[in-house]
Amino acid sequence: MVYFTITDVTYAQVDAWFGHTTRDLKLDLIYPQSRMKKVPCIVWICGGGWIRMDKSAHLAYLAKLALNGFAVASVEDGIDKLD
């Protein structure tokens, strides 16, 4: 089975730098090749705790879910750790 990946899709904008600007929240979408049927979607929230974590850090693991028939949306959280 083959899967597709779409990266850096903006799904929201949040305040950043103490409210003086905004930043995009992005997601990566990984999904099985077959588009003829609906598949369940897992939402993977990439929260780094006390550090900033890249939403793409787990793509190899999440691709295994797509190979097993799941769509996966790996999303950035809205917490700006730099403010």
N, C-alpha and C positions, 0 to 999 in steps of 0.2 A: 504494500500500500504506500502511496505517496501523499505528502502533505504540502500545503502552501503556507507561506508566512508573509504577512503584511506588517511592516514596522512603522513606528512613530506616527500613529494616527492620533490627532488631537481630539480629545473627548470633552475637555473643559478648560477654562482659564480661571486662575486663582490669583489673589493679591500676593505680591512678592515685594521684597525689599522694603519692609515696613509700610506697605500700602502705597508706595510711590510708583509702582509699575505692576504688570501682571506677568504670569508665566503660564505656559501651556502645560497641561497634564496630558501625557501621552500613553498610548497602549500599543502592544504588539498583539496581533491576532494570528493564531496558528490553527489551521483547520484541515480535515481530511480532504483528499482529492475529490471524492464523490460529492457532487452538489445536487444530486437527484433526490436525496432524502434529507430530512431534518436530523440533526445530531445534537446531543446534549452539549451545553457549553459550561465549562468550568471557568470561574472568574478567579484569577490568581492575583492577589493584592500584594504587590512587592513593597513591603515596608521594611526599612532597614534598621528599625529600632533607634539607636542613638547615632547611627551613621547613615549617610545617603547610600542607597542601594540602587543599582541599575536594573530596570525592569527586564532587560535582556540577559541578565546573568544566568537565568535558569532555562534558557531556550532549549538546550539539549535535552534536559529532563522533560520539559513540557512537550517537546516534539514527540516523545514516546507516547504521551497521552493522545496526540493527534493520530499517531499510527494505530492506536487502538480504538479509533472511531469517535473521539471527542474533539470539539472545538475548544480552544483555550484563549481567553483574553487576559494577557498579563498587563496589569495596569499600575501606573505610579499612584502612590497615595497623595493626598492633598496637603500633607504636612510639610511645610518648608522649614527644613532644619537649619537654614542659613539666617533666618530672621531672629 
